[in-house]
Amino acid sequence: MELKNDGKIKLNIPLAAEWKDGELYLLDQTKLPTEVIIEKQETAQQVWDSIKVLKVRGAPAIGIAGAYGLLVAIKQQQNLSTSDFINYIKKQAEYLDSSRPTAVNLSWALNRMLNKAKSFSSLSSHDIYARLEKEAISIHEEDIECCHSIGRNGAPLIENGMGVLTHCNAGSLAVSELGTALAPMYVAHSQNKKFKIYADETRPLLQGARLTSWELFEAGLDVTLICDNMAAHFMSKGHIQLIIVGTDRVAANGDVANKIGTLGVAILADYYKIPFYVACPFSTIDLNTPTGADIPIEQRDPAEVTHFAQKRVAPQNVSVGNPAFDVTPNRLVKGFITEKGIINPPYVETLKNTFG
């Protein structure tokens, strides 16, 4: 980790998504931490698959990949008439959006791209594509600025000597640069604060073990990896004073959909009187979804649970439940760390007033 000339933090790890010379490159996060593989994305189906199988994951990163992925999907169709081109853009946006239904950033970014295309309906298909490329780059650049703002706004919560727990991965690999939940930790570290981070392994796909602990360790932060079922033990021993997680969608009332296991962490935090914060950009806040009960929860492949490191660890044909997310009720959330500051209850009012 280093400070750039503009005072911003630079992490020396690969980017989750990169648009270079008119081509999209995604880091295959399913191979981390043992292999660093960056794949060029050449078709809409490849981008859809990359998002679906979690080669790219984390709500903001999925949104960025979706915006760039739409460019990949329509690049070869610029010979169409303007009306046909816009209809084709709409179909491809709907297709890409179907890859991960819970992460609202994906639909947000794709709708933004589609609306931008419709606003240029008087232009040629070639010119519309050029405008959309600029729009996708703007989405990416805005997300980078959000990350740094979230980091600055959340860093004061972290004090010397604290233990900070996080669940899943909401760091640089899930966003653009610093991440969301990890951004305050990176900023606090750059301010020479001394604190310890506890990273839940995050079953069943081990994003905390494979990704969070890897990127924090590579950046030089003091990180301890623990199994999910160890969190209560460390809280009970007084090792944890603060919890910061990310989110894939925030409902209008402040209910939070995040990686499965987050609800358990929030309940434990409430029991042990530990502040539980959620870090996210405005694009993750969905004011059109009234409560967490209205958020679709993705059900994933049973093999993620029945197998570990490609080896079966459960009986053949056993029934499996594998929801990718759970919903934490708003009353367990101390506050939202956003690019516009920390948002406090009552969330129905404060989220609408801040982001409506």
Summary of the structure (lengths in Angstrom):
residues: 356
radius of gyration: 20.0
end to end distance: 35.5
largest distance: 66.0
contacts: 1272
relative contact order: 0.12
helix: 44%
strand: 18%
